[in-house]
Amino acid sequence: MFKFEKDLLNYIEKHLRIIVFIGITLAGFLIRASLRRFVSGDAACDLLPWYEQIKGAGGFQGVGEQVGTYNMLYQFLIAVMTYLPIKPLYAYKILSCVFDYLLALVAAWLIYDFSKKESVGSISREEFFSENLTLEKEKWKAVIVYGLIVLSPIVFINSALWAQCDAIYAFFIFISFLLFCKEKYAKSFIFYGIAVAFKLQAVFLLPFFLFVYFAKKNFSIIYFLIIPVSMCIVNIPCLILGRGVMEIFSLYLDQTSEYGAMSMNYPSFWYILNNEVIEEGYEFYKDAAILFTACVLAGWMISWIVSRINLRNRNMLYMAFILVYTCVLFLPSMHERYGYVYEIMGILILFYNKKTLSLLILLHGISFMTYGFYLHGSAINMSVLSVVNFIVYVSYAFVLMKQLMEENKDKLVVEA
């Protein structure tokens, strides 16, 4: 072997993690770049007309009136796009793709921080980039999580093909969740307020916060007021441009009343009944569905409080996953993209429970099929898919609750 070969191989071995990270980043970029020309129905009917309307109204001046159905903070970002020398379709996609990577980085940091705390305690940024060999396993976990998210079809189809923005609010959701688990509640609710300001679907994590409030009793309910305050602060540019404070919140009422079906292409629990219920039974079933969802959420929370489940980081990830999944599965008017946050959480859970691998594949496969149905008209039987989705939900609940209860049993034995 030549010396330069040996030096090269030694260099690759020494910096393999960084090389893999760069390779994943480039592969993700190439995948996204290859999808840049696709114009989805949402882009053609909503996003691009909104862009033209805001641009025609003078860019930032166009933010003074409501355009489209998305929140005013996203409308402000569209206004920023109108000043860029980029095709509007590409501007939408670039924005969402940037947040794909930011989301992956936050998720990688979260799994690294959680894994590290379970072994030797808290970490710093300096430790993360150091050559400390005791951290190698955790660092590789972080790189793998980063790769699974960046290269997930659910993620890059959402942003690069569809031009949707779910990665944006999810990014702030996971920052909020990480800070919440660190008991930095004020900072957590600031980022959670930003997430809600971008998309109403961020509210699916609120039951988890309420559960921890009742279970831990270590922060005041006053902290929840940070959420609307954060929403107002982040929308200050829109308020300066002429929007009213109450519009920040009234937009959500308009969004909830916009859709008149029990499901909007998501394989909801209610699809199991029949298609007529989905299309024609909304007014009859919607209130019952909301109350039923509240009962299921309350059931989970009460069972965890009564069982005195240990609220370590891993367990809180399990609980957040179950509660968010519950909201999307049982609430009415859910779109096919609304499972985005719990699907990302499912990737993180895999690193704590390898038994969930088959469930994770099914979980992402279900969304992949519904994406195909909406974007390309792929033939699927939504009733069958809803049954599968419900089985996956129950299976996840069984596997995760089994682990929680076994750990809790061991804890009680030690205390005794």
N, C-alpha and C positions, 0 to 999 in steps of 0.2 A: 504494500500500500504506500502510495506517495505521501509525503509529509503534509502537503496541502489538503489531501483527502482526509487524513487523520484529523487535522486541525478543523476542517469544515465539519466533520461528523461530531467532534467534541463540542464545537460551537453550537450545533443544532441540538445536541443532547442537553447542553447547559441552558439553552434558551428555548427549549421545546414548548413550554407553556405559552410564552409570548408569541412564538411562531404560529401555534395553533390558533391563538386568539386573533392574530392578524389574518390568518387564512379564513377563519369563520367570517370575519368582518368583510373581507373581499368577496367571498362566496355569496354572502347575503346581499352585498351591493350589486353584484352581477345579476342575481336572480331578480332583484327589484328593478334594475335598469331594463331588463328584458320585457318587463310587463308595463312599461311606461306609456305605451300608446293605446292600451285598452281603455275604452270609454264605457263605464258601467251605466246602468239605467239611472242610478242616483246622481252620477256626474252629469249626464246629459239633461236630466229633467230638473235637477235641483242645484247642485254645486256650481256648475258653469253659468246658468242663468243668474244665480245670486251674485256671482262675481261681476257679471256684466251690469247688473242693476246697481251694485255698489259703485262700480267704476263710473258708470254714467251719472251717478249722483254726486260725483266729485271725490271719490275715495273715502277719506275719513269723514267727510260731510255725510256720506251715505249711511254711516253708523247711527246717525240721529234718528232714523226711522227703522222699524223692524223689517228685516228682509229675510224671507224664508222662515223655517221653523226651528233652527238651531239657536242656541243661547247667544246673547249679545257679545260675550267674550270671544267666541269663535268668529262672529261677524266682524269683530275688530281685527282679528288676524287676517280675514279675507281682505279687509280694507288695506292692510299692510301689503298683501300680495299684489294689489293693483299697481303699486309703485315699483315693482320688481320687473326687470327685463326678461321675464320667463313666461312661457305659455301657461295660462291659468291651470290647465290640467296638471302640468308638471309641478306647478307651485303647490297645489293641494297635496300631491303625492310626496313631494320632497319633505314638506312639513310633517306629514304622518310618518314617513320612513325615518326621519331623524328621531322621532319619539320611539320608534321601534327599538332603536339602539339604546336610547336612554332608559327605556323600560327594561331591556335585557341587562343593562349594567346595574340598575337598582335591584333587580331580582337576584343577580349574581352576588351583589354585596349582602343582600338579605340572607341568602343561604350560607354564605361564608360566615357572617356574623353569628347566625344561629348555631352553626356547627362548631365554631370556635368557642362560643360560650359554654357549650355542653362539655367541652374538654378542659380548657385552661383559662376561661374567663374572657373579659372584654378585650377588644382589639383597637388598634389605631391605624390610620392610613399608612404610617411609616412601617408598621408590621406587615401590612398587606403587600407592600412592594419590596420588602426585605428578602434576604436569602435564607431566612430561618427555616431549616428543614422540617421543624415540627409542624409547620403550617402548610406543607406541600399538599397533603391530602385535601385540606379545606380549600386551597387555592384551585386545585384541579376540579373540585366540585363546582366552584364559582364559574370556571371557564366552560364546563359542560352545560351548566344552566344557561349561561350566556348563549352558547351555541344552539341549544334546544329552542330557545325563544327566537333568536335571530333567524334560524332556518326553519321555524315552524310554518307550515303552509297556512295555518289559521292566522298567523301574524302578518306574513307578507302578502297574502291575498287581500286581507282587510285594508292594508295601506297602499301597496303598490299597484294592485289590480283594481280594487274597488274605489280607492281614493277616500276611504272612510277614516275617521279620526279617533277610533277607540283606544289606540295606543297612548293618546295624549292624556285622557282622564285616568287611564290605568296607571300611567307613570306616577301621577300624583297620589293615586290610591295606594300604591305600594310604598312610596316614601312615607305616607301617613301611617300605614300599617307598621312599618319598621320602627318609626319613632314611637308609636303607641306601645309596642312591645318593649321598648326601652324605657317606658314610663315617662316619656317626654310629651305629656299630654297636650300642653299648649301648642307646641310646634306641630304636633300631629294633627290637631284640629285646624291649624292654619292651612296646611297642605290639603287636608280633606275638604275644606271650604273651596279651595281652588279647583279640586276635582269635581265637586258638585257644580261649580260655576261653569265648567265646561260641558258636563253632561249629567242629566238627572239620574242616569243609571248608577252613578256613584253612590246613591242612597242605599243600594243593596247591602253596603257594608255597615250601615248605621245600626242594625240590630246587634251586630257583634260588639260595637262600642257600648251600647246600652247594657248588654249582658255583662261585660267586664266591669262596668260601673257598679252594677248590683253585686257582682261576685267578689270583687277586690275591695271596694269601699275605700279606695285610697286617693280619689280625686273628686272634686265637687261637680255637681250637675251644671254649675255656672259655666264650666269649661265648654259645654255644648254651644253656648252663645258665641263662642269664637267662630263657629262655622259661618253663620250669616254675616258676621262682621268681616271675615276674610273674603266672603263672596262680594261684599260691597267694595272693599278696598281694591281688590284685583280688577273690579269693573270701573274704577275711577275714570280711566280714559273715555269710557262710553258715557259716563255721567257728564263729563265735561263737554262731550259732543252733543248733548241734548237729551239723553235718555233719563227716565225717572227711576228713582231708587226702587219703587215698588215693581217696576217692570222686571227687575232681576228675578223676582220670585213669581210674578204673575205668569211669566212665560211657561213655567212648569205646569200650571193649571191648563193652559192652552194645549200643551203637549199631551197631557194625560187624557184630554177629551178629543184628541185628533183622530184616534183610531177606534173604530167600532166593531172590533172582533176579539174573540177570546185569545187568539194567537195570531201573530203576524209572521208566519213562516218559521217560528220556533216550535220544536216538537214538545209542546206543553203537555202537562198532565191531562188537560181538558180535551185534547185531541183523541184521547183514548175512548171517550164517549162516542162521538161520531163527527163527521165534517159539518153537519147541519148545525150542531151546537156551536162550533167555531164561527160559522158565518152568520147565523141567525139568532143565536141564543145569548148574545153579549149583554143586552139590557137585562135579561132575566138572570144570568149567572154571575155577572161581574162583581156585585157586592158580596155574594156568597163566596166567590173565589178569594177576594181580599180578606174576608173574615177567616176563611179556612186557612189561608197562608199565615195570618197572625196567630192562629191557634197552634199550627205546626211549629212556628218559630218559638212561641212561648213554651211549648212542650220540650223542645230541645234545651232551652235556657234553664227551665226549672229542673230538668233531669240532671244537668251538669252541676247546678248549684247544690241540689240535694245530695248528689254523689260526691261532692267536694273534689271535683277533678282538679288536679294540679295545673295551675295556669302558667306552665313554662312555655317558652316561645313556640316550640314544636306543636304543643297541644292547642295553642291559640290559633296557629295556622290551620289545624284540622277544623276547629270550631268555626273560624271565619269562612272556610271553604263550604262547610255544610250549610251555614246560614245563608250565604250568598246563593248557593245552588238552590236552596229551598225557595228563595224569593223568585228566582227566574223560572223555576219549574212550575210553580203553583199560581203566580200572579197572572192576571189577564193582560192581553195586548203586548206580549213579549215578542220582540224581533229576533231573528236568527243570530244577530251579533251580540245579544245581551248576556250571553254566557262567557264573554271574553275574559273577565277577571277570574272567575272560578276555573276556567281552563288553564290560565297561567298558574294559578295556585296549585292545580293538579300536577303540574311539572315539578314544582317545589316539593310537594308531598312525596313524590316518587323517591326522593333521596332519604326519606325517613321510613318509608314502608314500601319495599320492593314488590310486595304483593299487589300493589295498585297499578303495576305496569299494564296489564291487560285492560284494566278499567280506563286507564289514561288513553290508551289507543282507541278504545270505543268512544270515549268522551270526545276526543278530537275528530274521530271519524264521523260522529253524528253531526258536528258542526260543519265539517268538510262537505257532507252531503247536502245540508241545508244551504250552504254557500253556493254549491253547484246548482241547486234548484232555483235559487233567486237570480243568480248571475247568468246562467246558461240554459235554464229551463230543463235541467236534468230530471228524469222521471224518478220520483220516490213515492213510497206509500207513507204519508205522514202519520197515520194512525199506528202503523207497525213501528215506525221510528220513535214515536212517543212512548210506546210500551218498552222499547229497548232503553230509551233515556230514563224512564222511571226505574227500570231494573238496575241500571248503572248507578243511579242515585241511591237506591236501597243498598246495593252492594258496597258502595263507598261508605255509607253510613255504618253498615255492619262491620266492615274491616277496621275503620278508624275508631269506632266506639269500642270494639273488642280490645284494641291496643290501649285506648284510654282507660278502660276499666281494669285491664290486667296491671297496668302501671299503678293505678290507684289502689288496687288490692295489695300490691307489694309495698306501697307507701304506708298503708294502714297496718300491715304486719310489722313493719319496722317501728312504727310509732308505738304499737302494743308491746 
